[in-house]
Amino acid sequence: MTGTKAELRDRIHALRDAGYNHLAVHIRHGQPQMLEDWADVFAMV
């Protein structure tokens, strides 16, 4: 998935509402900022 943090949150909420309860996120080696960005997304979910 790509999008702004708000868009990603909305998509995650839609998946949850559709019955999905697991989501896998691939964090690339050497990209610690990706982990922080995803942590921000999930903090508000």
C-alpha distance matrix in Angstrom:
0.0 3.7 6.8 9.9 10.7 12.3 9.5 7.3 10.6 11.4 8.6 9.7 13.2 12.9 11.9 14.8 17.0 16.5 17.9 15.2 16.3 14.4 11.0 10.9 9.4 10.8 12.8 14.6 18.4 19.9 17.0 18.1 16.6 13.1 14.6 16.1 13.1 11.3 14.8 15.0 12.0 13.6 17.0 16.8 15.3
3.7 0.0 3.8 7.1 8.9 10.8 8.3 7.1 10.8 11.8 9.9 11.6 14.7 14.7 14.6 17.3 19.3 19.2 20.9 18.4 19.3 17.6 14.1 13.9 11.6 12.6 13.5 15.0 18.6 19.4 16.2 17.4 15.3 12.2 14.5 15.4 11.9 11.2 14.8 14.3 11.7 14.2 17.1 16.8 16.1
6.8 3.8 0.0 3.7 6.5 7.9 5.6 5.9 9.4 10.1 9.5 11.6 14.1 14.4 15.2 17.6 19.2 19.7 21.7 19.6 20.5 19.4 16.1 16.4 14.2 15.5 16.0 17.6 21.1 21.4 17.9 18.6 15.8 13.4 15.5 15.5 11.7 11.6 14.8 13.3 10.8 13.9 16.2 15.3 15.1
9.9 7.1 3.7 0.0 3.8 5.4 5.1 6.2 8.6 9.8 10.6 12.2 14.2 15.3 16.5 18.3 19.8 21.0 22.9 21.0 21.5 20.5 17.5 17.9 15.6 17.1 17.0 18.8 21.9 21.8 18.1 18.2 15.0 13.2 15.0 14.1 10.3 10.9 13.4 11.2 9.1 12.7 14.3 13.1 13.8
10.7 8.9 6.5 3.8 0.0 3.8 5.5 5.1 6.2 8.7 9.9 10.5 12.3 14.2 15.3 16.4 18.3 19.9 21.3 19.4 19.3 18.5 15.7 16.4 14.2 16.2 15.9 18.3 21.2 21.2 17.5 16.9 13.8 12.1 13.0 11.7 8.2 8.4 10.3 7.7 5.6 9.2 10.5 9.5 10.5
12.3 10.8 7.9 5.4 3.8 0.0 3.8 5.5 5.1 6.3 8.7 9.9 10.6 12.4 14.4 15.4 16.4 18.4 20.3 18.9 19.2 19.1 16.8 18.3 16.7 19.1 19.3 21.8 24.9 25.0 21.3 20.6 17.6 15.8 16.5 15.1 11.8 11.6 12.9 10.1 7.6 10.5 11.5 9.1 9.9
9.5 8.3 5.6 5.1 5.5 3.8 0.0 3.8 5.4 5.1 6.2 8.6 9.8 10.5 12.4 14.3 15.2 16.5 18.7 17.4 18.3 18.1 15.6 17.1 15.7 18.1 18.9 21.3 24.7 25.2 21.5 21.4 18.6 16.3 17.4 16.8 13.2 12.5 14.6 12.6 9.4 12.0 13.9 11.8 11.4
7.3 7.1 5.9 6.2 5.1 5.5 3.8 0.0 3.8 5.4 5.1 6.1 8.5 9.8 10.5 12.3 14.1 15.2 16.8 14.9 15.4 14.8 12.0 13.4 12.0 14.7 15.6 18.3 21.7 22.5 19.0 18.8 16.5 13.7 14.4 14.3 11.0 9.4 11.8 10.6 7.0 9.1 11.8 10.4 9.5
10.6 10.8 9.4 8.6 6.2 5.1 5.4 3.8 0.0 3.8 5.4 5.1 6.1 8.6 9.9 10.5 12.2 14.2 15.5 14.0 14.1 14.2 12.2 14.3 13.5 16.6 17.5 20.6 23.7 24.5 21.0 20.2 17.9 15.5 15.4 14.8 12.0 10.1 11.3 9.8 6.2 7.3 9.4 7.3 6.1
11.4 11.8 10.1 9.8 8.7 6.3 5.1 5.4 3.8 0.0 3.8 5.5 5.1 6.2 8.7 9.8 10.4 12.3 14.4 13.7 14.6 15.4 13.8 16.3 16.0 19.1 20.4 23.4 26.7 27.6 24.2 23.7 21.3 18.7 18.9 18.5 15.5 13.7 15.1 13.5 10.0 10.9 12.9 10.2 8.6
8.6 9.9 9.5 10.6 9.9 8.7 6.2 5.1 5.4 3.8 0.0 3.8 5.4 5.0 6.2 8.6 9.7 10.5 12.6 11.3 12.8 13.1 11.3 13.7 13.7 16.8 18.6 21.5 25.0 26.4 23.1 23.0 21.1 18.0 18.3 18.7 15.7 13.4 15.4 14.6 10.8 11.5 14.3 12.4 10.1
9.7 11.6 11.6 12.2 10.5 9.9 8.6 6.1 5.1 5.5 3.8 0.0 3.8 5.4 5.1 6.2 8.6 9.8 10.9 9.1 9.6 9.9 8.4 11.3 11.8 15.3 17.2 20.4 23.7 25.3 22.2 21.7 20.1 17.0 16.6 17.1 14.7 11.8 13.2 13.1 9.3 8.9 11.9 10.5 7.5
13.2 14.7 14.1 14.2 12.3 10.6 9.8 8.5 6.1 5.1 5.4 3.8 0.0 3.8 5.4 5.0 6.1 8.6 10.0 9.5 10.2 11.7 11.3 14.6 15.4 19.0 20.7 24.1 27.2 28.7 25.6 24.8 23.1 20.2 19.6 19.7 17.3 14.6 15.4 14.8 11.3 10.5 12.6 10.3 7.1
12.9 14.7 14.4 15.3 14.2 12.4 10.5 9.8 8.6 6.2 5.0 5.4 3.8 0.0 3.8 5.4 5.0 6.1 8.8 8.9 10.9 12.6 12.2 15.5 16.6 20.0 22.2 25.3 28.7 30.4 27.3 27.0 25.3 22.2 22.0 22.4 19.8 17.1 18.4 17.9 14.2 13.8 16.2 14.0 10.9
11.9 14.6 15.2 16.5 15.3 14.4 12.4 10.5 9.9 8.7 6.2 5.1 5.4 3.8 0.0 3.8 5.4 5.0 6.5 5.4 7.9 9.2 9.1 12.5 14.2 17.6 20.2 23.4 26.7 28.7 25.9 25.8 24.5 21.2 20.8 21.7 19.4 16.3 17.8 18.0 14.4 13.4 16.4 14.9 11.4
14.8 17.3 17.6 18.3 16.4 15.4 14.3 12.3 10.5 9.8 8.6 6.2 5.0 5.4 3.8 0.0 3.8 5.3 5.2 4.9 5.9 8.5 9.5 13.3 15.3 18.9 21.3 24.8 27.8 29.8 27.1 26.4 25.4 22.2 21.2 21.9 20.1 16.8 17.5 17.8 14.5 12.7 15.1 13.7 9.9
17.0 19.3 19.2 19.8 18.3 16.4 15.2 14.1 12.2 10.4 9.7 8.6 6.1 5.0 5.4 3.8 0.0 3.8 5.4 7.2 9.1 12.1 13.2 16.9 18.8 22.4 24.8 28.2 31.3 33.3 30.4 29.8 28.5 25.4 24.6 25.1 23.0 19.9 20.6 20.5 17.1 15.6 17.7 15.6 12.1
16.5 19.2 19.7 21.0 19.9 18.4 16.5 15.2 14.2 12.3 10.5 9.8 8.6 6.1 5.0 5.3 3.8 0.0 3.8 5.9 9.1 11.7 12.8 16.3 18.6 22.0 24.8 28.0 31.2 33.5 30.8 30.6 29.5 26.2 25.5 26.5 24.4 21.2 22.3 22.6 19.0 17.7 20.3 18.5 14.9
17.9 20.9 21.7 22.9 21.3 20.3 18.7 16.8 15.5 14.4 12.6 10.9 10.0 8.8 6.5 5.2 5.4 3.8 0.0 3.8 6.3 9.5 11.6 15.2 18.0 21.4 24.3 27.6 30.6 33.1 30.7 30.2 29.6 26.2 25.1 26.4 24.7 21.2 22.0 22.7 19.4 17.4 20.0 18.8 15.0
15.2 18.4 19.6 21.0 19.4 18.9 17.4 14.9 14.0 13.7 11.3 9.1 9.5 8.9 5.4 4.9 7.2 5.9 3.8 0.0 3.8 5.9 7.9 11.5 14.4 17.7 20.7 24.0 26.9 29.5 27.2 26.8 26.4 23.0 21.9 23.4 21.8 18.2 19.2 20.4 17.1 15.1 18.1 17.4 13.7
16.3 19.3 20.5 21.5 19.3 19.2 18.3 15.4 14.1 14.6 12.8 9.6 10.2 10.9 7.9 5.9 9.1 9.1 6.3 3.8 0.0 3.8 6.9 10.4 13.4 16.9 19.5 23.0 25.6 28.1 26.0 25.2 25.0 21.8 20.1 21.6 20.6 16.9 17.3 18.8 16.0 13.4 16.0 15.9 12.3
14.4 17.6 19.4 20.5 18.5 19.1 18.1 14.8 14.2 15.4 13.1 9.9 11.7 12.6 9.2 8.5 12.1 11.7 9.5 5.9 3.8 0.0 3.8 6.8 10.1 13.4 16.1 19.5 22.0 24.7 22.8 22.2 22.4 19.1 17.4 19.4 18.6 14.8 15.5 17.6 15.0 12.5 15.6 16.2 12.9
11.0 14.1 16.1 17.5 15.7 16.8 15.6 12.0 12.2 13.8 11.3 8.4 11.3 12.2 9.1 9.5 13.2 12.8 11.6 7.9 6.9 3.8 0.0 3.8 6.6 10.1 12.9 16.2 19.0 21.6 19.5 19.2 19.2 15.7 14.5 16.6 15.5 11.8 13.2 15.3 12.6 10.8 14.3 15.1 12.2
10.9 13.9 16.4 17.9 16.4 18.3 17.1 13.4 14.3 16.3 13.7 11.3 14.6 15.5 12.5 13.3 16.9 16.3 15.2 11.5 10.4 6.8 3.8 0.0 3.8 6.6 9.7 12.9 15.6 18.4 16.6 16.7 17.2 13.6 12.5 15.3 14.6 11.1 12.9 15.5 13.3 11.9 15.5 16.9 14.6
9.4 11.6 14.2 15.6 14.2 16.7 15.7 12.0 13.5 16.0 13.7 11.8 15.4 16.6 14.2 15.3 18.8 18.6 18.0 14.4 13.4 10.1 6.6 3.8 0.0 3.8 6.3 9.7 12.7 15.1 13.1 13.3 13.6 9.9 9.3 12.3 11.4 8.3 10.7 13.2 11.5 10.9 14.4 16.1 14.5
10.8 12.6 15.5 17.1 16.2 19.1 18.1 14.7 16.6 19.1 16.8 15.3 19.0 20.0 17.6 18.9 22.4 22.0 21.4 17.7 16.9 13.4 10.1 6.6 3.8 0.0 3.8 6.3 9.4 12.2 10.7 11.7 12.6 9.2 9.2 12.7 12.2 10.0 12.6 15.2 14.1 14.0 17.2 19.2 18.0
12.8 13.5 16.0 17.0 15.9 19.3 18.9 15.6 17.5 20.4 18.6 17.2 20.7 22.2 20.2 21.3 24.8 24.8 24.3 20.7 19.5 16.1 12.9 9.7 6.3 3.8 0.0 3.8 6.5 8.8 7.1 8.0 9.3 6.3 6.4 10.1 10.2 8.9 11.2 13.9 13.7 14.0 16.6 19.0 18.6
14.6 15.0 17.6 18.8 18.3 21.8 21.3 18.3 20.6 23.4 21.5 20.4 24.1 25.3 23.4 24.8 28.2 28.0 27.6 24.0 23.0 19.5 16.2 12.9 9.7 6.3 3.8 0.0 3.8 6.2 5.5 8.0 9.7 7.6 8.8 12.2 12.4 12.0 14.3 16.8 16.8 17.5 20.0 22.4 22.1
18.4 18.6 21.1 21.9 21.2 24.9 24.7 21.7 23.7 26.7 25.0 23.7 27.2 28.7 26.7 27.8 31.3 31.2 30.6 26.9 25.6 22.0 19.0 15.6 12.7 9.4 6.5 3.8 0.0 3.8 5.5 7.6 10.5 9.6 10.1 13.3 14.4 14.4 16.1 18.7 19.3 19.9 21.9 24.7 24.7
19.9 19.4 21.4 21.8 21.2 25.0 25.2 22.5 24.5 27.6 26.4 25.3 28.7 30.4 28.7 29.8 33.3 33.5 33.1 29.5 28.1 24.7 21.6 18.4 15.1 12.2 8.8 6.2 3.8 0.0 3.8 6.0 8.8 9.3 10.3 12.6 14.0 14.9 16.3 18.5 19.7 20.7 22.3 25.1 25.6
17.0 16.2 17.9 18.1 17.5 21.3 21.5 19.0 21.0 24.2 23.1 22.2 25.6 27.3 25.9 27.1 30.4 30.8 30.7 27.2 26.0 22.8 19.5 16.6 13.1 10.7 7.1 5.5 5.5 3.8 0.0 3.8 5.4 5.6 7.5 9.5 10.4 11.6 13.3 15.1 16.3 17.6 19.2 21.8 22.5
18.1 17.4 18.6 18.2 16.9 20.6 21.4 18.8 20.2 23.7 23.0 21.7 24.8 27.0 25.8 26.4 29.8 30.6 30.2 26.8 25.2 22.2 19.2 16.7 13.3 11.7 8.0 8.0 7.6 6.0 3.8 0.0 3.8 5.3 5.4 6.7 8.9 10.3 11.0 12.9 14.8 15.8 16.8 19.7 20.7
16.6 15.3 15.8 15.0 13.8 17.6 18.6 16.5 17.9 21.3 21.1 20.1 23.1 25.3 24.5 25.4 28.5 29.5 29.6 26.4 25.0 22.4 19.2 17.2 13.6 12.6 9.3 9.7 10.5 8.8 5.4 3.8 0.0 3.8 5.4 5.1 6.1 8.6 9.7 10.7 12.5 14.4 15.2 17.7 19.1
13.1 12.2 13.4 13.2 12.1 15.8 16.3 13.7 15.5 18.7 18.0 17.0 20.2 22.2 21.2 22.2 25.4 26.2 26.2 23.0 21.8 19.1 15.7 13.6 9.9 9.2 6.3 7.6 9.6 9.3 5.6 5.3 3.8 0.0 3.8 5.4 5.0 6.2 8.5 9.9 10.7 12.3 14.1 16.3 17.0
14.6 14.5 15.5 15.0 13.0 16.5 17.4 14.4 15.4 18.9 18.3 16.6 19.6 22.0 20.8 21.2 24.6 25.5 25.1 21.9 20.1 17.4 14.5 12.5 9.3 9.2 6.4 8.8 10.1 10.3 7.5 5.4 5.4 3.8 0.0 3.8 5.5 5.3 6.1 8.7 9.9 10.5 12.0 14.9 15.5
16.1 15.4 15.5 14.1 11.7 15.1 16.8 14.3 14.8 18.5 18.7 17.1 19.7 22.4 21.7 21.9 25.1 26.5 26.4 23.4 21.6 19.4 16.6 15.3 12.3 12.7 10.1 12.2 13.3 12.6 9.5 6.7 5.1 5.4 3.8 0.0 3.8 5.5 5.0 6.3 8.8 10.0 10.4 13.2 14.7
13.1 11.9 11.7 10.3 8.2 11.8 13.2 11.0 12.0 15.5 15.7 14.7 17.3 19.8 19.4 20.1 23.0 24.4 24.7 21.8 20.6 18.6 15.5 14.6 11.4 12.2 10.2 12.4 14.4 14.0 10.4 8.9 6.1 5.0 5.5 3.8 0.0 3.8 5.4 5.2 6.5 8.9 10.0 11.9 13.3
11.3 11.2 11.6 10.9 8.4 11.6 12.5 9.4 10.1 13.7 13.4 11.8 14.6 17.1 16.3 16.8 19.9 21.2 21.2 18.2 16.9 14.8 11.8 11.1 8.3 10.0 8.9 12.0 14.4 14.9 11.6 10.3 8.6 6.2 5.3 5.5 3.8 0.0 3.8 5.3 4.9 6.2 8.4 10.5 10.9
14.8 14.8 14.8 13.4 10.3 12.9 14.6 11.8 11.3 15.1 15.4 13.2 15.4 18.4 17.8 17.5 20.6 22.3 22.0 19.2 17.3 15.5 13.2 12.9 10.7 12.6 11.2 14.3 16.1 16.3 13.3 11.0 9.7 8.5 6.1 5.0 5.4 3.8 0.0 3.8 5.4 5.2 5.9 9.0 10.1
15.0 14.3 13.3 11.2 7.7 10.1 12.6 10.6 9.8 13.5 14.6 13.1 14.8 17.9 18.0 17.8 20.5 22.6 22.7 20.4 18.8 17.6 15.3 15.5 13.2 15.2 13.9 16.8 18.7 18.5 15.1 12.9 10.7 9.9 8.7 6.3 5.2 5.3 3.8 0.0 3.8 5.6 5.1 7.1 9.3
12.0 11.7 10.8 9.1 5.6 7.6 9.4 7.0 6.2 10.0 10.8 9.3 11.3 14.2 14.4 14.5 17.1 19.0 19.4 17.1 16.0 15.0 12.6 13.3 11.5 14.1 13.7 16.8 19.3 19.7 16.3 14.8 12.5 10.7 9.9 8.8 6.5 4.9 5.4 3.8 0.0 3.8 5.5 6.1 6.9
13.6 14.2 13.9 12.7 9.2 10.5 12.0 9.1 7.3 10.9 11.5 8.9 10.5 13.8 13.4 12.7 15.6 17.7 17.4 15.1 13.4 12.5 10.8 11.9 10.9 14.0 14.0 17.5 19.9 20.7 17.6 15.8 14.4 12.3 10.5 10.0 8.9 6.2 5.2 5.6 3.8 0.0 3.8 5.3 5.0
17.0 17.1 16.2 14.3 10.5 11.5 13.9 11.8 9.4 12.9 14.3 11.9 12.6 16.2 16.4 15.1 17.7 20.3 20.0 18.1 16.0 15.6 14.3 15.5 14.4 17.2 16.6 20.0 21.9 22.3 19.2 16.8 15.2 14.1 12.0 10.4 10.0 8.4 5.9 5.1 5.5 3.8 0.0 3.8 5.8
16.8 16.8 15.3 13.1 9.5 9.1 11.8 10.4 7.3 10.2 12.4 10.5 10.3 14.0 14.9 13.7 15.6 18.5 18.8 17.4 15.9 16.2 15.1 16.9 16.1 19.2 19.0 22.4 24.7 25.1 21.8 19.7 17.7 16.3 14.9 13.2 11.9 10.5 9.0 7.1 6.1 5.3 3.8 0.0 3.8
15.3 16.1 15.1 13.8 10.5 9.9 11.4 9.5 6.1 8.6 10.1 7.5 7.1 10.9 11.4 9.9 12.1 14.9 15.0 13.7 12.3 12.9 12.2 14.6 14.5 18.0 18.6 22.1 24.7 25.6 22.5 20.7 19.1 17.0 15.5 14.7 13.3 10.9 10.1 9.3 6.9 5.0 5.8 3.8 0.0
